[in-house]
Amino acid sequence: MTIIINKNTSKKEFEKKLKSLQSSKTEKGIDLSKHVGVIKLDKDPLQIQKEMRGEW
């Protein structure tokens, strides 16, 4: 969203536009809590990463 503010915009108008912008924002994202603890690893994740990088 774009808000145009010029030099003739009053402080009240500016604050009103700023507030409307902040209230219109919605939080984006994905709920990852359902994936916590799904993968069971036998090795240390750092060791797995080093092995995978060593294969290149």
ZAPA-77307 format. One line per 2 residues: their letters; for each residue x negated, y, z negated of N, C-alpha, C, CB. Coordinates in pm, 1 decimal. Glycine has a CB too. Layout:
// residues N
a = X/Y/Z/X/Y/Z/X/Y/Z/X/Y/Z | ... .
//
This chain:
// residues 56
mt = -84.5/-116.6/0.0/0.0/0.0/0.0/-89.5/123.5/0.0/96.4/-0.6/-121.6 | -49.8/221.3/75.4/-125.6/345.2/84.9/-40.2/460.9/34.0/-171.6/370.7/230.5 .
ii = -101.3/544.3/-45.7/-34.5/664.8/-94.1/-116.9/783.5/-49.2/-16.9/663.3/-249.9 | -50.9/876.5/16.4/-120.5/995.2/66.5/-103.0/1108.0/-34.2/-66.9/1037.4/207.3 .
in = -215.5/1159.4/-77.2/-216.4/1270.1/-172.7/-299.6/1381.7/-110.6/-274.2/1226.1/-313.7 | -238.0/1496.2/-95.2/-312.0/1609.3/-39.8/-335.5/1714.1/-147.7/-236.4/1670.9/79.7 .
kn = -397.6/1822.8/-110.3/-433.1/1925.1/-209.7/-311.3/1998.5/-264.9/-528.8/2025.5/-148.5 | -197.2/1987.8/-199.5/-75.9/2054.2/-247.4/5.4/1966.1/-341.6/10.1/2095.7/-129.8 .
ts = -36.4/1843.6/-364.1/35.2/1752.2/-452.9/14.1/1795.3/-597.8/-12.2/1605.7/-431.7 | 124.1/1809.4/-668.8/114.3/1851.3/-809.2/69.5/1733.0/-895.4/250.8/1907.4/-859.9 .
kk = 29.3/1764.6/-1017.0/-16.8/1661.3/-1109.3/97.8/1565.7/-1142.9/-73.7/1725.1/-1238.2 | 218.3/1618.0/-1157.2/334.6/1533.7/-1186.9/362.8/1437.0/-1072.6/458.4/1620.4/-1213.8 .
ef = 358.2/1487.6/-950.6/381.5/1402.8/-833.9/272.9/1295.1/-822.7/385.8/1488.3/-705.4 | 149.6/1335.4/-848.7/37.8/1241.6/-843.6/56.9/1128.8/-944.8/-94.8/1314.7/-869.9 .
ek = 91.2/1164.0/-1068.6/111.3/1064.5/-1173.7/228.9/973.3/-1141.2/133.8/1133.0/-1308.4 | 333.1/1030.1/-1082.6/449.8/951.4/-1043.7/412.5/849.9/-935.9/562.8/1043.5/-993.8 .
kl = 337.4/894.6/-836.5/294.3/803.8/-728.7/200.2/696.6/-782.0/225.1/882.7/-615.9 | 111.3/735.5/-870.4/17.1/640.5/-928.7/90.3/535.5/-1011.7/-86.3/713.7/-1015.2 .
ks = 187.2/578.8/-1088.6/264.7/486.8/-1171.7/345.3/390.4/-1084.8/358.4/565.0/-1265.6 | 402.6/440.6/-977.0/481.4/353.9/-888.6/391.0/250.2/-820.2/556.1/438.7/-782.1 .
lq = 269.7/289.4/-789.4/174.3/197.0/-729.2/135.8/88.7/-827.9/49.8/271.5/-681.2 | 107.9/126.2/-951.7/68.1/29.8/-1053.3/181.9/-65.4/-1087.8/21.0/102.0/-1178.5 .
ss = 304.0/-18.4/-1089.1/416.8/-104.1/-1123.3/454.6/-197.2/-1008.8/536.3/-19.7/-1162.4 | 419.3/-159.9/-885.8/455.4/-243.0/-771.4/357.0/-357.0/-747.3/465.0/-157.9/-647.8 .
kt = 239.4/-350.0/-809.7/141.6/-456.2/-792.4/189.9/-582.3/-862.2/4.1/-413.4/-846.7 | 173.6/-693.3/-795.0/207.3/-821.2/-856.3/81.3/-903.1/-868.0/315.2/-897.0/-774.7 .
ek = 78.2/-988.2/-966.3/-38.8/-1071.6/-988.9/-36.8/-1186.5/-889.2/-42.8/-1124.6/-1135.0 | -143.6/-1197.7/-814.5/-154.4/-1305.3/-717.1/-244.2/-1412.8/-774.4/-208.9/-1253.6/-581.2 .
gi = -224.8/-1532.3/-728.6/-311.3/-1639.3/-773.0/-238.2/-1771.2/-780.5/-370.5/-1606.1/-906.1 | -311.6/-1870.7/-821.7/-260.4/-2006.2/-830.7/-278.5/-2054.0/-973.6/-331.8/-2100.9/-730.0 .
dl = -181.6/-2126.1/-1023.7/-192.3/-2182.3/-1157.2/-277.7/-2309.1/-1149.1/-50.9/-2212.7/-1217.3 | -400.8/-2300.0/-1195.2/-493.6/-2412.3/-1187.7/-491.4/-2499.2/-1312.6/-633.0/-2361.8/-1164.4 .
sk = -409.6/-2465.8/-1408.1/-407.7/-2542.4/-1532.7/-361.5/-2686.0/-1510.5/-317.4/-2474.5/-1634.4 | -285.9/-2711.4/-1404.9/-240.2/-2848.1/-1379.2/-353.2/-2938.1/-1330.3/-127.7/-2847.0/-1277.0 .
hv = -465.7/-2879.3/-1288.8/-578.8/-2957.1/-1238.7/-687.2/-2981.0/-1343.6/-638.9/-2887.5/-1120.1 | -671.7/-2925.1/-1460.8/-772.6/-2937.0/-1565.5/-777.8/-3082.2/-1614.8/-742.1/-2839.4/-1683.3 .
gv = -898.8/-3138.7/-1614.2/-918.1/-3273.9/-1665.3/-878.5/-3383.9/-1570.3/-842.8/-3290.1/-1789.2 | -851.3/-3352.6/-1444.1/-808.6/-3452.8/-1347.0/-925.6/-3540.7/-1302.1/-744.7/-3384.7/-1225.9 .
ik = -1042.1/-3482.7/-1284.2/-1158.7/-3556.7/-1236.2/-1235.6/-3612.3/-1355.3/-1250.3/-3466.2/-1149.0 | -1260.0/-3741.5/-1351.2/-1340.9/-3806.6/-1454.6/-1478.8/-3834.6/-1394.0/-1272.4/-3940.1/-1506.9 .
ld = -1582.6/-3776.4/-1450.1/-1718.0/-3791.7/-1397.4/-1799.8/-3885.1/-1484.6/-1787.2/-3655.8/-1386.8 | -1882.4/-3968.2/-1416.4/-1972.0/-4058.8/-1488.0/-2106.3/-3993.0/-1515.5/-1992.3/-4187.5/-1408.5 .
kd = -2142.1/-3893.4/-1434.5/-2270.3/-3824.8/-1447.6/-2246.8/-3679.0/-1485.8/-2351.7/-3834.4/-1316.0 | -2356.8/-3614.0/-1520.5/-2355.5/-3471.0/-1548.9/-2330.3/-3395.4/-1417.6/-2490.3/-3425.5/-1615.7 .
pl = -2238.4/-3299.3/-1414.4/-2208.9/-3225.7/-1291.0/-2332.9/-3159.9/-1229.1/-2104.2/-3119.7/-1318.7 | -2425.6/-3111.5/-1312.3/-2546.0/-3049.5/-1259.5/-2633.1/-3152.2/-1188.3/-2624.7/-2981.9/-1371.5 .
qi = -2641.6/-3271.6/-1241.0/-2719.8/-3377.7/-1178.9/-2658.1/-3417.9/-1044.7/-2729.1/-3499.8/-1272.8 | -2525.9/-3427.0/-1039.6/-2456.5/-3458.3/-914.0/-2485.8/-3351.9/-809.3/-2304.2/-3469.9/-936.9 .
qk = -2481.4/-3225.9/-849.7/-2507.7/-3115.1/-758.1/-2650.0/-3121.3/-704.4/-2483.6/-2981.1/-827.9 | -2746.6/-3149.0/-790.4/-2886.9/-3159.1/-745.9/-2905.4/-3272.8/-647.5/-2980.3/-3179.0/-865.8 .
em = -2839.8/-3386.2/-671.5/-2848.5/-3499.4/-581.2/-2788.0/-3465.9/-445.5/-2779.0/-3620.4/-641.4 | -2674.1/-3399.7/-446.6/-2607.7/-3364.4/-321.2/-2691.3/-3265.0/-240.6/-2468.7/-3305.8/-349.2 .
rg = -2752.2/-3169.8/-306.7/-2836.0/-3071.8/-238.3/-2964.7/-3135.2/-187.4/-2868.5/-2955.4/-331.4 | -3013.0/-3238.9/-255.5/-3134.8/-3305.9/-214.1/-3113.9/-3389.1/-88.5/-3186.3/-3393.3/-325.8 .
ew = -2989.3/-3421.5/-54.3/-2960.3/-3503.2/62.9/-2978.7/-3426.8/193.1/-2819.7/-3556.5/54.9 | -2977.8/-3295.3/187.2/-2991.2/-3215.1/309.3/-3130.0/-3230.6/357.6/-2957.4/-3066.2/286.6 .
//
